[in-house]
Amino acid sequence: MKKVLAITLLLSGALFAQSAQEIMQQNGCFNCHAVGSKKAAPAFAGIGMRNKRFEGPNAKTVIMNAIKNGSKGKYPMFSNSAMPAFGNLSEKELSTLADYILAQSSKAHGGKGCGMGRGMGQGRGMGRGMQ
C-alpha cells in the first residue's frame, strides 16, 4: 500500500509540473523573446550560449537571477530595452526556465550576429572573433 501511495504522489507531481513553455506563455515571455531568433529581446538560444560561455558553472544561477530581478544592459544590441522582474515566480519555475534556456544554446548557430567574438563587440564579426 505504501508503494502505491508513493508512486501515486510521484506521478501526480509530474502531471502537475508546468513546462517551461507553459510558464513562458503565462508570463508573456514570447512577446519579446523567441527560441532561435531575435525579436524585441535576445533569442533564448543566444542567452543560453552567452551565459554558458561567460558564466560557466554559474550560468543557471545568473539566468535565474536575471529572470527574478530583471535585466538591462547585458546584451549590447538590446541596451535600450529592459526585461522586467518576475519576482512572482517560484524557485522551481525559475529553475525550469533557466534549464530550458540553457538547453536552447545548442540551437544557436555561429555567424553574423551570434556573438562569436571575444565579448567586446556586438557579435557582428561573421563568427571570426577579433582579428
C-alpha positions as YAML, in Angstrom:
chain: A
units: angstrom
residues:
- id: 1
  name: MET
  ca: [0.00, 0.00, 0.00]
- id: 2
  name: LYS
  ca: [2.83, 2.43, 0.84]
- id: 3
  name: LYS
  ca: [4.46, 1.79, -2.54]
- id: 4
  name: VAL
  ca: [1.21, 2.53, -4.37]
- id: 5
  name: LEU
  ca: [0.76, 5.75, -2.41]
- id: 6
  name: ALA
  ca: [4.35, 6.84, -3.09]
- id: 7
  name: ILE
  ca: [4.05, 6.10, -6.81]
- id: 8
  name: THR
  ca: [0.72, 7.93, -6.99]
- id: 9
  name: LEU
  ca: [2.20, 11.00, -5.30]
- id: 10
  name: LEU
  ca: [5.22, 10.99, -7.62]
- id: 11
  name: LEU
  ca: [3.07, 10.66, -10.71]
- id: 12
  name: SER
  ca: [0.63, 13.37, -9.61]
- id: 13
  name: GLY
  ca: [3.53, 15.76, -9.03]
- id: 14
  name: ALA
  ca: [4.88, 15.03, -12.51]
- id: 15
  name: LEU
  ca: [1.47, 15.56, -14.07]
- id: 16
  name: PHE
  ca: [1.01, 18.94, -12.43]
- id: 17
  name: ALA
  ca: [4.52, 20.22, -13.06]
- id: 18
  name: GLN
  ca: [4.48, 23.02, -15.60]
- id: 19
  name: SER
  ca: [6.70, 23.01, -18.64]
- id: 20
  name: ALA
  ca: [8.96, 25.94, -19.39]
- id: 21
  name: GLN
  ca: [6.86, 26.81, -22.44]
- id: 22
  name: GLU
  ca: [3.70, 26.99, -20.29]
- id: 23
  name: ILE
  ca: [5.40, 29.25, -17.75]
- id: 24
  name: MET
  ca: [6.73, 31.44, -20.55]
- id: 25
  name: GLN
  ca: [3.34, 31.75, -22.22]
- id: 26
  name: GLN
  ca: [1.62, 32.61, -18.93]
- id: 27
  name: ASN
  ca: [4.18, 35.34, -18.22]
- id: 28
  name: GLY
  ca: [4.37, 36.83, -21.72]
- id: 29
  name: CYS
  ca: [8.00, 35.85, -22.38]
- id: 30
  name: PHE
  ca: [7.28, 35.12, -26.05]
- id: 31
  name: ASN
  ca: [6.09, 38.70, -26.56]
- id: 32
  name: CYS
  ca: [9.73, 39.78, -26.55]
- id: 33
  name: HIS
  ca: [11.78, 36.56, -26.93]
- id: 34
  name: ALA
  ca: [11.87, 33.72, -29.45]
- id: 35
  name: VAL
  ca: [13.84, 30.49, -29.25]
- id: 36
  name: GLY
  ca: [16.24, 30.94, -32.15]
- id: 37
  name: SER
  ca: [15.76, 34.46, -33.49]
- id: 38
  name: LYS
  ca: [15.87, 37.97, -32.13]
- id: 39
  name: LYS
  ca: [12.68, 39.90, -31.51]
- id: 40
  name: ALA
  ca: [12.48, 42.84, -29.12]
- id: 41
  name: ALA
  ca: [14.90, 40.88, -26.91]
- id: 42
  name: PRO
  ca: [17.67, 38.30, -27.47]
- id: 43
  name: ALA
  ca: [16.79, 34.77, -28.55]
- id: 44
  name: PHE
  ca: [16.74, 32.13, -25.82]
- id: 45
  name: ALA
  ca: [19.39, 30.19, -27.76]
- id: 46
  name: GLY
  ca: [21.71, 33.21, -27.67]
- id: 47
  name: ILE
  ca: [21.03, 33.85, -24.00]
- id: 48
  name: GLY
  ca: [21.85, 30.24, -23.19]
- id: 49
  name: MET
  ca: [25.01, 30.27, -25.29]
- id: 50
  name: ARG
  ca: [26.26, 33.60, -23.90]
- id: 51
  name: ASN
  ca: [25.67, 32.62, -20.29]
- id: 52
  name: LYS
  ca: [27.32, 29.22, -20.70]
- id: 53
  name: ARG
  ca: [30.31, 30.91, -22.29]
- id: 54
  name: PHE
  ca: [30.79, 33.82, -19.90]
- id: 55
  name: GLU
  ca: [29.29, 32.49, -16.66]
- id: 56
  name: GLY
  ca: [30.37, 28.84, -16.88]
- id: 57
  name: PRO
  ca: [29.07, 26.78, -13.96]
- id: 58
  name: ASN
  ca: [27.19, 29.83, -12.62]
- id: 59
  name: ALA
  ca: [25.13, 30.23, -15.81]
- id: 60
  name: LYS
  ca: [21.93, 28.77, -14.37]
- id: 61
  name: THR
  ca: [22.07, 30.96, -11.26]
- id: 62
  name: VAL
  ca: [22.79, 34.07, -13.34]
- id: 63
  name: ILE
  ca: [19.81, 33.37, -15.62]
- id: 64
  name: MET
  ca: [17.51, 32.67, -12.67]
- id: 65
  name: ASN
  ca: [18.57, 35.96, -11.04]
- id: 66
  name: ALA
  ca: [18.03, 37.89, -14.29]
- id: 67
  name: ILE
  ca: [14.51, 36.50, -14.62]
- id: 68
  name: LYS
  ca: [13.66, 37.09, -10.96]
- id: 69
  name: ASN
  ca: [15.18, 40.58, -10.67]
- id: 70
  name: GLY
  ca: [15.02, 41.86, -14.25]
- id: 71
  name: SER
  ca: [17.90, 42.70, -16.57]
- id: 72
  name: LYS
  ca: [19.21, 45.66, -18.54]
- id: 73
  name: GLY
  ca: [22.38, 46.31, -20.50]
- id: 74
  name: LYS
  ca: [23.71, 42.76, -20.64]
- id: 75
  name: TYR
  ca: [23.21, 42.42, -24.40]
- id: 76
  name: PRO
  ca: [24.67, 45.34, -26.41]
- id: 77
  name: MET
  ca: [22.19, 45.09, -29.27]
- id: 78
  name: PHE
  ca: [19.35, 45.45, -26.74]
- id: 79
  name: SER
  ca: [20.87, 48.10, -24.47]
- id: 80
  name: ASN
  ca: [17.84, 50.38, -24.86]
- id: 81
  name: SER
  ca: [15.41, 47.78, -23.56]
- id: 82
  name: ALA
  ca: [14.99, 46.24, -20.14]
- id: 83
  name: MET
  ca: [13.47, 42.97, -19.04]
- id: 84
  name: PRO
  ca: [11.09, 43.40, -16.13]
- id: 85
  name: ALA
  ca: [11.49, 41.44, -12.92]
- id: 86
  name: PHE
  ca: [9.43, 38.29, -12.46]
- id: 87
  name: GLY
  ca: [9.70, 38.02, -8.69]
- id: 88
  name: ASN
  ca: [6.36, 36.23, -8.60]
- id: 89
  name: LEU
  ca: [7.91, 33.03, -9.97]
- id: 90
  name: SER
  ca: [8.85, 30.23, -7.57]
- id: 91
  name: GLU
  ca: [12.39, 28.84, -7.36]
- id: 92
  name: LYS
  ca: [11.14, 25.70, -9.15]
- id: 93
  name: GLU
  ca: [9.70, 27.80, -12.00]
- id: 94
  name: LEU
  ca: [12.89, 29.87, -12.24]
- id: 95
  name: SER
  ca: [14.94, 26.67, -12.32]
- id: 96
  name: THR
  ca: [12.71, 25.18, -15.03]
- id: 97
  name: LEU
  ca: [13.06, 28.32, -17.16]
- id: 98
  name: ALA
  ca: [16.84, 28.53, -16.71]
- id: 99
  name: ASP
  ca: [17.27, 24.85, -17.64]
- id: 100
  name: TYR
  ca: [15.15, 25.38, -20.76]
- id: 101
  name: ILE
  ca: [17.09, 28.49, -21.80]
- id: 102
  name: LEU
  ca: [20.44, 26.77, -21.31]
- id: 103
  name: ALA
  ca: [19.23, 23.77, -23.32]
- id: 104
  name: GLN
  ca: [18.42, 26.10, -26.24]
- id: 105
  name: SER
  ca: [22.09, 27.06, -26.60]
- id: 106
  name: SER
  ca: [22.57, 24.06, -28.88]
- id: 107
  name: LYS
  ca: [20.18, 25.75, -31.32]
- id: 108
  name: ALA
  ca: [22.36, 28.85, -31.61]
- id: 109
  name: HIS
  ca: [24.42, 28.93, -34.77]
- id: 110
  name: GLY
  ca: [27.66, 30.72, -35.42]
- id: 111
  name: GLY
  ca: [27.88, 33.55, -37.86]
- id: 112
  name: LYS
  ca: [26.60, 37.08, -38.19]
- id: 113
  name: GLY
  ca: [25.01, 38.43, -35.06]
- id: 114
  name: CYS
  ca: [25.74, 35.41, -32.89]
- id: 115
  name: GLY
  ca: [28.35, 36.88, -30.56]
- id: 116
  name: MET
  ca: [31.25, 34.65, -31.53]
- id: 117
  name: GLY
  ca: [33.85, 37.35, -30.88]
- id: 118
  name: ARG
  ca: [35.56, 37.98, -27.54]
- id: 119
  name: GLY
  ca: [32.50, 39.54, -25.95]
- id: 120
  name: MET
  ca: [33.70, 43.08, -26.62]
- id: 121
  name: GLY
  ca: [31.61, 43.91, -29.67]
- id: 122
  name: GLN
  ca: [28.06, 43.37, -30.78]
- id: 123
  name: GLY
  ca: [28.59, 39.94, -32.28]
- id: 124
  name: ARG
  ca: [28.73, 41.10, -35.88]
- id: 125
  name: GLY
  ca: [32.12, 39.62, -36.74]
- id: 126
  name: MET
  ca: [30.83, 36.84, -39.00]
- id: 127
  name: GLY
  ca: [31.92, 34.29, -36.38]
- id: 128
  name: ARG
  ca: [35.64, 35.09, -36.67]
- id: 129
  name: GLY
  ca: [36.25, 36.98, -33.44]
- id: 130
  name: MET
  ca: [38.68, 39.90, -33.36]
- id: 131
  name: GLN
  ca: [41.45, 39.69, -35.90]
...
